[in-house]
Amino acid sequence: MSISKLKMKLSLLAACAIASAVVAAQAITPQLKHAVITSTGVGPYFQLDIPTSIYPGSLHPDLHDVRVRNADGDLLSFAWADVETASAKLESKTVSAFPLKDIQSSSFSSFRQNADGSLSALSQVKITRQNPVPAWIIDVSKIKGKLLQARFGIAEQVDGMFGFTLESSDDLKNWQSLGSEQLVQLRHQGSMLQNLGIRLHHVSAQYLRLRWNNPADAPWLDSVIIDSQQEVYTPPILQWSKPIPVRACGANYCDYSIPDNTPIDSLRLLVSEPNTLLHITVLAQVTTTTAPVSSYHHRHSPLYPLHVLRNQKRNAEVQVVDQQVWLNDSMVYKINLQNGEVKSPDLLLDGASYKTLRLRTDSPFSKLRKTLPEIQIASLPRRLVFLARGKPPYQLEWGMENKEGAAIPLTTLIPKMDLSKPVQADIASVEIADYVAPQPVVKPVAEKTPAKEHKPWLWAALGVGLLLLGGMVWSLLKNMSEDKAKT
């Protein structure tokens, strides 16, 4: 073998080794990411809601790798504005509801307004269940804090779907719409379907007004319970993911891969088949060597603990027997009725991040026939406040560890801040594209796992490659020595 050919082979082998090392390094090295912050106002403080698309590209569920810089690259001071909800008091209270003879806001014939703003029934006015009631006034003037949910009680024999609009007011004169909702109590295929709880999304109000779409068929309200929370901070609106397809299915379950580090506050099963009824149990798969959830629980819905309390026994059984974390269970349905379509509400989850969700049913998923249902998950965006300094535009940075520029306490960022009042800051915004994980150029496998879990295997593969390269080089050098000896 000639010296020139040996040199060529050695060069090719070295190039292959370098390429392999580069691919391995790319697969295991975090990537620094940037996004331009758009700010309006004069500052110096700006409030920024971070889109949930940041989570898969971040190193941690708590986003502690996030930094803020100015146009010159200087790190800026910032603080997280979303304090923990553990200190916020959750209350449930039965409130008074007063029927109205007509829907005019000035028609208050069944109650009077007291000096403290509360409402009292007029004993001489009688509105019976036999007469259609077009609207109700709900007195929430004694509720402290933000309104989270209204739970309605109706007679057990009532059957149907009852649409209405809900409004809020502080003076019984000026009303703000809270949207259209529906109460559901149906008997279908031997099951009782109920959805008598309406989420109020942290609204502040003295009174609520419920106006039936069809008063003639509407039920009488036996009771109204309001769940509320005393807190200053009002979280941003939930952001929903794109549909997530099924990863794998068994006879009575389907598994779904969740984007890395993404907290899950709510879950929606996208049922395409009409007249579908399923009992779903939502589980998070864990192993004995991994923690069931991330160590960081971001601001989950304060209503979720109520679900956990009602299912403590079931939760414990699932964890011990199946090494799975119980998150929720509910009837999921999509039913076409003469007066419209009725769908099950979204499911509350615990706000933690998981790699896989399992949806288990009491009957086979094959009953859905045409297509297996996709899911969507919703997360609460995190909110930060930063102190502007230097030239704009400012930049959000994440995806790399940095010992400098980490978040500081809000009271340190804003000295003499009144914690009983919301943060006073101008609004800033940022757009973050959907994260696509870097993929090495390899043959696709049936089931992909996050790249960061492959660190030991990648280094092992690289080490084996280098050993093979060393062996080949030794063999070639030996051949060179033998050729020289022959000559």
Salt bridges, closest charged atoms under 4 A:
ASP49 OD1 - ARG383 NE 2.53
ASP62 OD1 - HIS64 ND1 2.91
ASP82 OD2 - ARG382 NE 2.94
GLU91 OE2 - LYS89 NZ 3.46
ASP116 OD2 - LYS142 NZ 2.82
ASP159 OD1 - ARG187 NH1 3.34
GLU167 OE1 - ARG209 NE 2.66
GLU167 OE2 - ARG211 NH1 3.47
ASP222 OD1 - ARG129 NH2 2.81
ASP227 OD1 - ARG151 NH2 2.88
GLU231 OE2 - HIS202 ND1 3.15
GLU231 OE1 - ARG299 NH2 3.07
ASP255 OD2 - ARG247 NH2 3.91
ASP255 OD1 - ARG358 NE 2.71
ASP260 OD1 - LYS355 NZ 3.79
ASP265 OD2 - HIS298 NE2 2.81
GLU273 OE1 - ARG369 NH2 3.18
ASP322 OD2 - ARG360 NH1 3.41
ASP329 OD2 - ARG314 NE 2.99
GLU341 OE1 - LYS343 NZ 3.76
ASP346 OD1 - ARG268 NE 2.95
ASP362 OD2 - HIS279 ND1 3.20
GLU397 OE1 - HIS34 ND1 3.91
GLU397 OE1 - ARG69 NE 2.67
GLU401 OE2 - HIS60 NE2 2.81
ASP434 OD2 - LYS242 NZ 2.93
GLU447 OE2 - ARG247 NH1 3.91
GLU453 OE2 - LYS355 NZ 3.74
